[in-house]
Amino acid sequence: MPAGVQHHRRTCVDEALDRGRLEPGGDPGLAVCPDNSVGVPVGDIRRDARNGEHGRCGGEANGAVDAARQGCGRVIVGQWVAVGAESAAECWRAVEGYLEDVIPLASAKHASKEGAVQAAVSVFSTDERVMVDREVALSFKDTSTKTRIFEEITAPYLEVVKTVAEVPGQHPTSFGGECDLLAVDAHGRLLAVEIKPRNVSSIAWAGIQATIYAELFTRWLRSPRSAAVDQPEVIIRDMLDQRTRLGLAFPNRAALPHEPEVVPVVAIQRNSREVFLDRLRSVHRTTVDSPGCAGTNLEVYEVSMTGRLQRLAL
Protein backbone atom coordinates (compact mmCIF):
# COMPACT_ATOMS: atom_id res chain seq x y z
CA MET A 1 0.00 0.00 0.00
CA PRO A 2 1.57 3.34 -0.98
CA ALA A 3 2.31 5.67 1.91
CA GLY A 4 -0.23 8.41 2.40
CA VAL A 5 -3.35 6.57 1.28
CA GLN A 6 -6.24 7.59 3.50
CA HIS A 7 -6.97 4.73 5.86
CA HIS A 8 -10.73 5.28 6.12
CA ARG A 9 -11.09 4.58 2.41
CA ARG A 10 -8.93 1.50 2.59
CA THR A 11 -11.05 0.34 5.51
CA CYS A 12 -14.16 0.45 3.29
CA VAL A 13 -12.52 -1.97 0.88
CA ASP A 14 -11.16 -4.13 3.71
CA GLU A 15 -14.64 -4.37 5.20
CA ALA A 16 -15.98 -5.49 1.86
CA LEU A 17 -13.32 -8.19 1.83
CA ASP A 18 -14.12 -9.29 5.39
CA ARG A 19 -17.85 -9.52 4.61
CA GLY A 20 -17.18 -11.80 1.68
CA ARG A 21 -18.13 -9.24 -0.94
CA LEU A 22 -14.69 -9.48 -2.57
CA GLU A 23 -12.75 -12.58 -3.49
CA PRO A 24 -9.44 -13.18 -5.28
CA GLY A 25 -9.67 -13.19 -9.05
CA GLY A 26 -10.46 -10.91 -11.94
CA ASP A 27 -8.45 -8.80 -14.35
CA PRO A 28 -5.84 -6.57 -12.64
CA GLY A 29 -6.29 -3.75 -15.15
CA LEU A 30 -10.03 -3.18 -14.86
CA ALA A 31 -12.68 -1.72 -12.60
CA VAL A 32 -16.32 -2.46 -13.31
CA CYS A 33 -18.77 0.29 -12.40
CA PRO A 34 -22.39 -0.21 -11.29
CA ASP A 35 -23.60 0.34 -14.86
CA ASN A 36 -21.20 -2.36 -16.07
CA SER A 37 -18.95 0.07 -17.97
CA VAL A 38 -15.23 -0.35 -17.57
CA GLY A 39 -12.09 1.71 -17.64
CA VAL A 40 -9.31 2.50 -15.17
CA PRO A 41 -6.05 4.19 -16.20
CA VAL A 42 -3.74 1.74 -14.50
CA GLY A 43 -1.66 -1.07 -15.88
CA ASP A 44 -2.29 -3.09 -12.75
CA ILE A 45 -3.05 -2.61 -9.08
CA ARG A 46 -1.23 -5.50 -7.57
CA ARG A 47 -3.09 -8.36 -6.10
CA ASP A 48 -2.92 -7.76 -2.36
CA ALA A 49 -2.70 -4.08 -1.48
CA ARG A 50 -3.48 -4.96 2.15
CA ASN A 51 -0.14 -6.76 2.48
CA GLY A 52 2.03 -3.93 1.22
CA GLU A 53 2.08 -4.44 -2.53
CA HIS A 54 1.44 -1.23 -4.38
CA GLY A 55 0.08 -0.42 -7.83
CA ARG A 56 1.82 0.36 -11.08
CA CYS A 57 0.43 2.78 -13.66
CA GLY A 58 0.71 1.85 -17.31
CA GLY A 59 0.91 5.54 -18.24
CA GLU A 60 -1.14 6.07 -21.40
CA ALA A 61 -3.93 3.49 -20.84
CA ASN A 62 -5.94 4.63 -23.83
CA GLY A 63 -8.12 1.55 -24.11
CA ALA A 64 -11.71 0.97 -23.11
CA VAL A 65 -13.27 -2.39 -22.36
CA ASP A 66 -16.88 -3.47 -22.63
CA ALA A 67 -17.54 -5.70 -19.66
CA ALA A 68 -21.19 -6.56 -20.40
CA ARG A 69 -21.51 -8.25 -17.03
CA GLN A 70 -24.64 -10.29 -16.39
CA GLY A 71 -26.77 -10.37 -13.24
CA CYS A 72 -25.72 -8.38 -10.20
CA GLY A 73 -22.67 -6.16 -10.58
CA ARG A 74 -19.11 -7.36 -10.14
CA VAL A 75 -16.47 -4.92 -8.99
CA ILE A 76 -12.88 -5.62 -9.96
CA VAL A 77 -10.17 -3.78 -8.04
CA GLY A 78 -6.78 -5.25 -8.74
CA GLN A 79 -7.52 -8.94 -8.54
CA TRP A 80 -10.38 -8.74 -6.03
CA VAL A 81 -13.84 -9.45 -7.41
CA ALA A 82 -17.07 -8.46 -5.67
CA VAL A 83 -19.45 -11.39 -5.37
CA GLY A 84 -22.68 -12.26 -3.63
CA ALA A 85 -26.20 -10.92 -3.83
CA GLU A 86 -25.36 -7.30 -3.02
CA SER A 87 -25.27 -4.85 -5.93
CA ALA A 88 -21.93 -3.29 -6.87
CA ALA A 89 -23.66 0.10 -6.62
CA GLU A 90 -23.91 -0.28 -2.84
CA CYS A 91 -20.16 -0.21 -2.33
CA TRP A 92 -18.96 1.48 -5.51
CA ARG A 93 -18.43 4.98 -4.12
CA ALA A 94 -16.18 3.57 -1.39
CA VAL A 95 -14.22 1.64 -3.99
CA GLU A 96 -13.87 4.75 -6.14
CA GLY A 97 -12.69 6.68 -3.10
CA TYR A 98 -10.01 4.06 -2.57
CA LEU A 99 -8.93 4.40 -6.22
CA GLU A 100 -8.88 8.20 -5.89
CA ASP A 101 -6.10 7.77 -3.32
CA VAL A 102 -4.22 4.82 -4.78
CA ILE A 103 -3.96 5.63 -8.49
CA PRO A 104 -2.15 9.02 -8.30
CA LEU A 105 0.29 7.61 -5.73
CA ALA A 106 0.86 4.42 -7.69
CA SER A 107 1.48 6.40 -10.87
CA ALA A 108 3.72 9.05 -9.31
CA LYS A 109 6.80 7.81 -11.16
CA HIS A 110 5.03 7.38 -14.48
CA ALA A 111 2.60 10.27 -14.95
CA SER A 112 1.54 13.60 -13.49
CA LYS A 113 -1.64 13.92 -11.46
CA GLU A 114 -3.22 15.75 -14.39
CA GLY A 115 -2.10 12.94 -16.70
CA ALA A 116 -3.75 10.35 -14.46
CA VAL A 117 -7.05 12.27 -14.50
CA GLN A 118 -6.76 12.77 -18.26
CA ALA A 119 -6.18 9.06 -18.80
CA ALA A 120 -9.19 8.23 -16.61
CA VAL A 121 -11.52 10.40 -18.70
CA SER A 122 -10.04 8.98 -21.89
CA VAL A 123 -10.65 5.31 -21.13
CA PHE A 124 -14.09 5.48 -19.51
CA SER A 125 -16.49 3.54 -21.74
CA THR A 126 -19.89 5.19 -22.15
CA ASP A 127 -22.40 5.98 -24.88
CA GLU A 128 -22.69 9.58 -23.56
CA ARG A 129 -19.45 10.70 -25.22
CA VAL A 130 -16.58 9.41 -27.33
CA MET A 131 -13.03 10.63 -26.86
CA VAL A 132 -11.48 11.60 -30.18
CA ASP A 133 -7.92 12.39 -29.13
CA ARG A 134 -5.69 13.75 -26.36
CA GLU A 135 -3.35 16.75 -26.42
CA VAL A 136 -4.92 18.10 -29.61
CA ALA A 137 -3.20 21.09 -31.23
CA LEU A 138 -4.23 22.74 -34.49
CA SER A 139 -1.65 23.46 -37.16
CA PHE A 140 -1.31 26.84 -38.89
CA LYS A 141 0.15 27.69 -42.28
CA ASP A 142 2.86 29.81 -40.67
CA THR A 143 3.93 31.35 -37.36
CA SER A 144 2.57 34.81 -38.13
CA THR A 145 -0.91 33.39 -38.80
CA LYS A 146 -0.81 31.43 -35.56
CA THR A 147 0.31 34.48 -33.59
CA ARG A 148 -2.39 36.69 -35.12
CA ILE A 149 -5.21 34.21 -34.42
CA PHE A 150 -4.04 33.56 -30.86
CA GLU A 151 -3.84 37.27 -30.13
CA GLU A 152 -7.32 37.88 -31.57
CA ILE A 153 -8.85 35.09 -29.49
CA THR A 154 -7.00 35.53 -26.21
CA ALA A 155 -6.87 39.34 -25.94
CA PRO A 156 -10.34 39.85 -24.38
CA TYR A 157 -9.73 37.01 -21.90
CA LEU A 158 -6.41 38.45 -20.78
CA GLU A 159 -8.29 41.68 -20.03
CA VAL A 160 -10.69 39.66 -17.87
CA VAL A 161 -7.75 38.17 -15.97
CA LYS A 162 -6.64 41.68 -15.00
CA THR A 163 -10.05 42.56 -13.53
CA VAL A 164 -10.66 39.48 -11.35
CA ALA A 165 -9.81 40.38 -7.75
CA GLU A 166 -11.24 37.27 -6.05
CA VAL A 167 -8.40 34.98 -7.17
CA PRO A 168 -5.18 35.25 -5.12
CA GLY A 169 -1.71 34.66 -6.45
CA GLN A 170 -0.19 35.27 -9.84
CA HIS A 171 -2.65 35.55 -12.72
CA PRO A 172 -1.87 34.02 -16.12
CA THR A 173 -0.32 36.22 -18.80
CA SER A 174 -1.06 33.81 -21.66
CA PHE A 175 -3.16 30.77 -22.54
CA GLY A 176 -2.18 27.66 -24.48
CA GLY A 177 -3.66 26.08 -27.57
CA GLU A 178 -3.13 22.37 -26.91
CA CYS A 179 -6.50 20.94 -25.91
CA ASP A 180 -6.28 18.23 -23.21
CA LEU A 181 -9.11 16.18 -24.71
CA LEU A 182 -11.34 16.41 -27.76
CA ALA A 183 -14.58 14.46 -27.59
CA VAL A 184 -17.97 14.10 -29.28
CA ASP A 185 -21.07 13.66 -27.12
CA ALA A 186 -24.31 11.80 -27.78
CA HIS A 187 -25.85 14.96 -29.30
CA GLY A 188 -23.09 15.34 -31.88
CA ARG A 189 -21.47 18.27 -30.07
CA LEU A 190 -17.70 18.63 -30.14
CA LEU A 191 -16.29 18.96 -26.60
CA ALA A 192 -13.06 20.88 -26.00
CA VAL A 193 -11.98 19.63 -22.58
CA GLU A 194 -9.56 21.14 -20.08
CA ILE A 195 -8.48 18.65 -17.38
CA LYS A 196 -7.50 19.66 -13.85
CA PRO A 197 -6.43 17.62 -10.81
CA ARG A 198 -8.14 18.63 -7.61
CA ASN A 199 -7.08 21.53 -5.40
CA VAL A 200 -4.74 23.35 -7.80
CA SER A 201 -4.81 27.13 -8.17
CA SER A 202 -5.11 26.96 -11.97
CA ILE A 203 -8.67 25.61 -11.63
CA ALA A 204 -9.78 29.25 -11.41
CA TRP A 205 -8.72 29.88 -15.01
CA ALA A 206 -9.73 26.52 -16.47
CA GLY A 207 -13.03 27.86 -17.84
CA ILE A 208 -11.20 30.51 -19.87
CA GLN A 209 -8.69 27.96 -21.15
CA ALA A 210 -11.44 25.57 -22.26
CA THR A 211 -13.30 28.45 -23.94
CA ILE A 212 -10.16 29.41 -25.88
CA TYR A 213 -9.85 25.80 -27.07
CA ALA A 214 -13.47 25.94 -28.19
CA GLU A 215 -12.95 29.20 -30.06
CA LEU A 216 -9.91 27.76 -31.86
CA PHE A 217 -11.84 24.68 -32.99
CA THR A 218 -14.82 26.80 -34.01
CA ARG A 219 -12.56 28.90 -36.24
CA TRP A 220 -11.10 25.76 -37.75
CA LEU A 221 -14.54 24.29 -38.48
CA ARG A 222 -15.64 27.56 -40.11
CA SER A 223 -12.43 28.18 -42.04
CA PRO A 224 -12.61 28.70 -45.82
CA ARG A 225 -13.16 25.46 -47.72
CA SER A 226 -10.63 24.14 -50.21
CA ALA A 227 -10.84 21.10 -52.46
CA ALA A 228 -7.15 20.48 -51.83
CA VAL A 229 -7.59 20.09 -48.06
CA ASP A 230 -9.75 17.66 -46.08
CA GLN A 231 -12.66 19.39 -44.37
CA PRO A 232 -12.41 19.64 -40.55
CA GLU A 233 -15.55 17.60 -39.87
CA VAL A 234 -14.30 14.88 -42.26
CA ILE A 235 -11.01 14.67 -40.36
CA ILE A 236 -12.83 14.29 -37.04
CA ARG A 237 -15.20 11.66 -38.46
CA ASP A 238 -12.22 9.69 -39.78
CA MET A 239 -10.62 9.83 -36.34
CA LEU A 240 -13.83 8.56 -34.76
CA ASP A 241 -14.11 5.77 -37.33
CA GLN A 242 -10.57 4.72 -36.50
CA ARG A 243 -11.39 4.53 -32.79
CA THR A 244 -14.49 2.48 -33.61
CA ARG A 245 -12.43 -0.01 -35.62
CA LEU A 246 -10.04 -0.30 -32.68
CA GLY A 247 -12.96 -1.02 -30.34
CA LEU A 248 -12.53 2.26 -28.44
CA ALA A 249 -15.86 3.82 -29.49
CA PHE A 250 -19.42 2.61 -29.83
CA PRO A 251 -20.38 2.04 -33.49
CA ASN A 252 -23.89 3.44 -32.91
CA ARG A 253 -22.65 6.82 -31.67
CA ALA A 254 -24.28 10.09 -32.71
CA ALA A 255 -23.25 11.38 -36.13
CA LEU A 256 -21.07 14.48 -36.25
CA PRO A 257 -23.00 17.32 -37.96
CA HIS A 258 -21.57 19.33 -40.85
CA GLU A 259 -20.92 22.27 -38.51
CA PRO A 260 -20.99 20.90 -34.95
CA GLU A 261 -21.38 23.12 -31.93
CA VAL A 262 -18.11 23.31 -30.01
CA VAL A 263 -18.63 23.26 -26.23
CA PRO A 264 -15.93 24.25 -23.72
CA VAL A 265 -15.72 21.70 -20.90
CA VAL A 266 -13.74 21.64 -17.66
CA ALA A 267 -13.23 18.26 -15.95
CA ILE A 268 -11.87 18.51 -12.40
CA GLN A 269 -10.79 15.59 -10.27
CA ARG A 270 -13.45 14.69 -7.73
CA ASN A 271 -13.40 16.07 -4.17
CA SER A 272 -11.73 19.35 -5.01
CA ARG A 273 -12.24 21.90 -2.23
CA GLU A 274 -15.13 24.31 -2.75
CA VAL A 275 -12.89 27.37 -2.60
CA PHE A 276 -11.25 26.37 -5.89
CA LEU A 277 -14.60 25.77 -7.56
CA ASP A 278 -15.91 29.11 -6.29
CA ARG A 279 -12.95 30.88 -7.89
CA LEU A 280 -13.70 29.19 -11.20
CA ARG A 281 -17.34 30.30 -10.96
CA SER A 282 -16.31 33.87 -10.13
CA VAL A 283 -13.98 34.05 -13.14
CA HIS A 284 -16.70 32.56 -15.33
CA ARG A 285 -19.28 35.16 -14.27
CA THR A 286 -16.83 37.95 -15.06
CA THR A 287 -15.94 36.36 -18.39
CA VAL A 288 -19.46 36.01 -19.78
CA ASP A 289 -20.22 39.64 -18.84
CA SER A 290 -17.12 40.95 -20.64
CA PRO A 291 -17.11 42.22 -24.26
CA GLY A 292 -15.55 39.94 -26.84
CA CYS A 293 -15.69 36.85 -24.61
CA ALA A 294 -17.57 33.63 -25.23
CA GLY A 295 -18.16 30.86 -22.69
CA THR A 296 -21.90 31.04 -21.99
CA ASN A 297 -22.09 27.34 -22.91
CA LEU A 298 -19.26 26.29 -20.57
CA GLU A 299 -19.88 22.98 -18.80
CA VAL A 300 -18.01 21.85 -15.66
CA TYR A 301 -17.76 18.27 -14.42
CA GLU A 302 -16.09 16.44 -11.58
CA VAL A 303 -14.34 13.26 -12.63
CA SER A 304 -13.52 10.19 -10.59
CA MET A 305 -10.28 8.30 -11.11
CA THR A 306 -12.30 5.68 -12.98
CA GLY A 307 -13.29 8.39 -15.47
CA ARG A 308 -16.93 8.86 -14.46
CA LEU A 309 -18.12 12.44 -15.09
CA GLN A 310 -20.75 14.23 -13.00
CA ARG A 311 -22.00 17.71 -13.94
CA LEU A 312 -21.38 20.56 -11.50
CA ALA A 313 -23.42 23.74 -11.26
CA LEU A 314 -21.85 27.01 -12.31
C-alpha positions as CSV (number, residue, x, y, z in Angstrom):
1,M,0.0,0.0,0.0
2,P,1.6,3.3,-1.0
3,A,2.3,5.7,1.9
4,G,-0.2,8.4,2.4
5,V,-3.4,6.6,1.3
6,Q,-6.2,7.6,3.5
7,H,-7.0,4.7,5.9
8,H,-10.7,5.3,6.1
9,R,-11.1,4.6,2.4
10,R,-8.9,1.5,2.6
11,T,-11.1,0.3,5.5
12,C,-14.2,0.4,3.3
13,V,-12.5,-2.0,0.9
14,D,-11.2,-4.1,3.7
15,E,-14.6,-4.4,5.2
16,A,-16.0,-5.5,1.9
17,L,-13.3,-8.2,1.8
18,D,-14.1,-9.3,5.4
19,R,-17.9,-9.5,4.6
20,G,-17.2,-11.8,1.7
21,R,-18.1,-9.2,-0.9
22,L,-14.7,-9.5,-2.6
23,E,-12.7,-12.6,-3.5
24,P,-9.4,-13.2,-5.3
25,G,-9.7,-13.2,-9.1
26,G,-10.5,-10.9,-11.9
27,D,-8.5,-8.8,-14.3
28,P,-5.8,-6.6,-12.6
29,G,-6.3,-3.7,-15.2
30,L,-10.0,-3.2,-14.9
31,A,-12.7,-1.7,-12.6
32,V,-16.3,-2.5,-13.3
33,C,-18.8,0.3,-12.4
34,P,-22.4,-0.2,-11.3
35,D,-23.6,0.3,-14.9
36,N,-21.2,-2.4,-16.1
37,S,-19.0,0.1,-18.0
38,V,-15.2,-0.4,-17.6
39,G,-12.1,1.7,-17.6
40,V,-9.3,2.5,-15.2
41,P,-6.1,4.2,-16.2
42,V,-3.7,1.7,-14.5
43,G,-1.7,-1.1,-15.9
44,D,-2.3,-3.1,-12.8
45,I,-3.1,-2.6,-9.1
46,R,-1.2,-5.5,-7.6
47,R,-3.1,-8.4,-6.1
48,D,-2.9,-7.8,-2.4
49,A,-2.7,-4.1,-1.5
50,R,-3.5,-5.0,2.1
51,N,-0.1,-6.8,2.5
52,G,2.0,-3.9,1.2
53,E,2.1,-4.4,-2.5
54,H,1.4,-1.2,-4.4
55,G,0.1,-0.4,-7.8
56,R,1.8,0.4,-11.1
57,C,0.4,2.8,-13.7
58,G,0.7,1.9,-17.3
59,G,0.9,5.5,-18.2
60,E,-1.1,6.1,-21.4
61,A,-3.9,3.5,-20.8
62,N,-5.9,4.6,-23.8
63,G,-8.1,1.5,-24.1
64,A,-11.7,1.0,-23.1
65,V,-13.3,-2.4,-22.4
66,D,-16.9,-3.5,-22.6
67,A,-17.5,-5.7,-19.7
68,A,-21.2,-6.6,-20.4
69,R,-21.5,-8.2,-17.0
70,Q,-24.6,-10.3,-16.4
71,G,-26.8,-10.4,-13.2
72,C,-25.7,-8.4,-10.2
73,G,-22.7,-6.2,-10.6
74,R,-19.1,-7.4,-10.1
75,V,-16.5,-4.9,-9.0
76,I,-12.9,-5.6,-10.0
77,V,-10.2,-3.8,-8.0
78,G,-6.8,-5.2,-8.7
79,Q,-7.5,-8.9,-8.5
80,W,-10.4,-8.7,-6.0
81,V,-13.8,-9.5,-7.4
82,A,-17.1,-8.5,-5.7
83,V,-19.5,-11.4,-5.4
84,G,-22.7,-12.3,-3.6
85,A,-26.2,-10.9,-3.8
86,E,-25.4,-7.3,-3.0
87,S,-25.3,-4.9,-5.9
88,A,-21.9,-3.3,-6.9
89,A,-23.7,0.1,-6.6
90,E,-23.9,-0.3,-2.8
91,C,-20.2,-0.2,-2.3
92,W,-19.0,1.5,-5.5
93,R,-18.4,5.0,-4.1
94,A,-16.2,3.6,-1.4
95,V,-14.2,1.6,-4.0
96,E,-13.9,4.8,-6.1
97,G,-12.7,6.7,-3.1
98,Y,-10.0,4.1,-2.6
99,L,-8.9,4.4,-6.2
100,E,-8.9,8.2,-5.9
101,D,-6.1,7.8,-3.3
102,V,-4.2,4.8,-4.8
103,I,-4.0,5.6,-8.5
104,P,-2.2,9.0,-8.3
105,L,0.3,7.6,-5.7
106,A,0.9,4.4,-7.7
107,S,1.5,6.4,-10.9
108,A,3.7,9.0,-9.3
109,K,6.8,7.8,-11.2
110,H,5.0,7.4,-14.5
111,A,2.6,10.3,-14.9
112,S,1.5,13.6,-13.5
113,K,-1.6,13.9,-11.5
114,E,-3.2,15.7,-14.4
115,G,-2.1,12.9,-16.7
116,A,-3.8,10.4,-14.5
117,V,-7.1,12.3,-14.5
118,Q,-6.8,12.8,-18.3
119,A,-6.2,9.1,-18.8
120,A,-9.2,8.2,-16.6
121,V,-11.5,10.4,-18.7
122,S,-10.0,9.0,-21.9
123,V,-10.6,5.3,-21.1
124,F,-14.1,5.5,-19.5
125,S,-16.5,3.5,-21.7
126,T,-19.9,5.2,-22.2
127,D,-22.4,6.0,-24.9
128,E,-22.7,9.6,-23.6
129,R,-19.4,10.7,-25.2
130,V,-16.6,9.4,-27.3
131,M,-13.0,10.6,-26.9
132,V,-11.5,11.6,-30.2
133,D,-7.9,12.4,-29.1
134,R,-5.7,13.8,-26.4
135,E,-3.3,16.7,-26.4
136,V,-4.9,18.1,-29.6
137,A,-3.2,21.1,-31.2
138,L,-4.2,22.7,-34.5
139,S,-1.7,23.5,-37.2
140,F,-1.3,26.8,-38.9
141,K,0.1,27.7,-42.3
142,D,2.9,29.8,-40.7
143,T,3.9,31.4,-37.4
144,S,2.6,34.8,-38.1
145,T,-0.9,33.4,-38.8
146,K,-0.8,31.4,-35.6
147,T,0.3,34.5,-33.6
148,R,-2.4,36.7,-35.1
149,I,-5.2,34.2,-34.4
150,F,-4.0,33.6,-30.9
151,E,-3.8,37.3,-30.1
152,E,-7.3,37.9,-31.6
153,I,-8.9,35.1,-29.5
154,T,-7.0,35.5,-26.2
155,A,-6.9,39.3,-25.9
156,P,-10.3,39.8,-24.4
157,Y,-9.7,37.0,-21.9
158,L,-6.4,38.5,-20.8
159,E,-8.3,41.7,-20.0
160,V,-10.7,39.7,-17.9
161,V,-7.8,38.2,-16.0
162,K,-6.6,41.7,-15.0
163,T,-10.0,42.6,-13.5
164,V,-10.7,39.5,-11.4
165,A,-9.8,40.4,-7.7
166,E,-11.2,37.3,-6.0
167,V,-8.4,35.0,-7.2
168,P,-5.2,35.2,-5.1
169,G,-1.7,34.7,-6.4
170,Q,-0.2,35.3,-9.8
171,H,-2.6,35.6,-12.7
172,P,-1.9,34.0,-16.1
173,T,-0.3,36.2,-18.8
174,S,-1.1,33.8,-21.7
175,F,-3.2,30.8,-22.5
176,G,-2.2,27.7,-24.5
177,G,-3.7,26.1,-27.6
178,E,-3.1,22.4,-26.9
179,C,-6.5,20.9,-25.9
180,D,-6.3,18.2,-23.2
181,L,-9.1,16.2,-24.7
182,L,-11.3,16.4,-27.8
183,A,-14.6,14.5,-27.6
184,V,-18.0,14.1,-29.3
185,D,-21.1,13.7,-27.1
186,A,-24.3,11.8,-27.8
187,H,-25.8,15.0,-29.3
188,G,-23.1,15.3,-31.9
189,R,-21.5,18.3,-30.1
190,L,-17.7,18.6,-30.1
191,L,-16.3,19.0,-26.6
192,A,-13.1,20.9,-26.0
193,V,-12.0,19.6,-22.6
194,E,-9.6,21.1,-20.1
195,I,-8.5,18.7,-17.4
196,K,-7.5,19.7,-13.8
197,P,-6.4,17.6,-10.8
198,R,-8.1,18.6,-7.6
199,N,-7.1,21.5,-5.4
200,V,-4.7,23.3,-7.8
201,S,-4.8,27.1,-8.2
202,S,-5.1,27.0,-12.0
203,I,-8.7,25.6,-11.6
204,A,-9.8,29.3,-11.4
205,W,-8.7,29.9,-15.0
206,A,-9.7,26.5,-16.5
207,G,-13.0,27.9,-17.8
208,I,-11.2,30.5,-19.9
209,Q,-8.7,28.0,-21.2
210,A,-11.4,25.6,-22.3
211,T,-13.3,28.4,-23.9
212,I,-10.2,29.4,-25.9
213,Y,-9.8,25.8,-27.1
214,A,-13.5,25.9,-28.2
215,E,-12.9,29.2,-30.1
216,L,-9.9,27.8,-31.9
217,F,-11.8,24.7,-33.0
218,T,-14.8,26.8,-34.0
219,R,-12.6,28.9,-36.2
220,W,-11.1,25.8,-37.8
221,L,-14.5,24.3,-38.5
222,R,-15.6,27.6,-40.1
223,S,-12.4,28.2,-42.0
224,P,-12.6,28.7,-45.8
225,R,-13.2,25.5,-47.7
226,S,-10.6,24.1,-50.2
227,A,-10.8,21.1,-52.5
228,A,-7.2,20.5,-51.8
229,V,-7.6,20.1,-48.1
230,D,-9.8,17.7,-46.1
231,Q,-12.7,19.4,-44.4
232,P,-12.4,19.6,-40.6
233,E,-15.5,17.6,-39.9
234,V,-14.3,14.9,-42.3
235,I,-11.0,14.7,-40.4
236,I,-12.8,14.3,-37.0
237,R,-15.2,11.7,-38.5
238,D,-12.2,9.7,-39.8
239,M,-10.6,9.8,-36.3
240,L,-13.8,8.6,-34.8
241,D,-14.1,5.8,-37.3
242,Q,-10.6,4.7,-36.5
243,R,-11.4,4.5,-32.8
244,T,-14.5,2.5,-33.6
245,R,-12.4,0.0,-35.6
246,L,-10.0,-0.3,-32.7
247,G,-13.0,-1.0,-30.3
248,L,-12.5,2.3,-28.4
249,A,-15.9,3.8,-29.5
250,F,-19.4,2.6,-29.8
251,P,-20.4,2.0,-33.5
252,N,-23.9,3.4,-32.9
253,R,-22.6,6.8,-31.7
254,A,-24.3,10.1,-32.7
255,A,-23.3,11.4,-36.1
256,L,-21.1,14.5,-36.2
257,P,-23.0,17.3,-38.0
258,H,-21.6,19.3,-40.8
259,E,-20.9,22.3,-38.5
260,P,-21.0,20.9,-35.0
261,E,-21.4,23.1,-31.9
262,V,-18.1,23.3,-30.0
263,V,-18.6,23.3,-26.2
264,P,-15.9,24.2,-23.7
265,V,-15.7,21.7,-20.9
266,V,-13.7,21.6,-17.7
267,A,-13.2,18.3,-15.9
268,I,-11.9,18.5,-12.4
269,Q,-10.8,15.6,-10.3
270,R,-13.5,14.7,-7.7
271,N,-13.4,16.1,-4.2
272,S,-11.7,19.3,-5.0
273,R,-12.2,21.9,-2.2
274,E,-15.1,24.3,-2.7
275,V,-12.9,27.4,-2.6
276,F,-11.3,26.4,-5.9
277,L,-14.6,25.8,-7.6
278,D,-15.9,29.1,-6.3
279,R,-12.9,30.9,-7.9
280,L,-13.7,29.2,-11.2
281,R,-17.3,30.3,-11.0
282,S,-16.3,33.9,-10.1
283,V,-14.0,34.1,-13.1
284,H,-16.7,32.6,-15.3
285,R,-19.3,35.2,-14.3
286,T,-16.8,38.0,-15.1
287,T,-15.9,36.4,-18.4
288,V,-19.5,36.0,-19.8
289,D,-20.2,39.6,-18.8
290,S,-17.1,41.0,-20.6
291,P,-17.1,42.2,-24.3
292,G,-15.6,39.9,-26.8
293,C,-15.7,36.8,-24.6
294,A,-17.6,33.6,-25.2
295,G,-18.2,30.9,-22.7
296,T,-21.9,31.0,-22.0
297,N,-22.1,27.3,-22.9
298,L,-19.3,26.3,-20.6
299,E,-19.9,23.0,-18.8
300,V,-18.0,21.8,-15.7
301,Y,-17.8,18.3,-14.4
302,E,-16.1,16.4,-11.6
303,V,-14.3,13.3,-12.6
304,S,-13.5,10.2,-10.6
305,M,-10.3,8.3,-11.1
306,T,-12.3,5.7,-13.0
307,G,-13.3,8.4,-15.5
308,R,-16.9,8.9,-14.5
309,L,-18.1,12.4,-15.1
310,Q,-20.8,14.2,-13.0
311,R,-22.0,17.7,-13.9
312,L,-21.4,20.6,-11.5
313,A,-23.4,23.7,-11.3
314,L,-21.8,27.0,-12.3
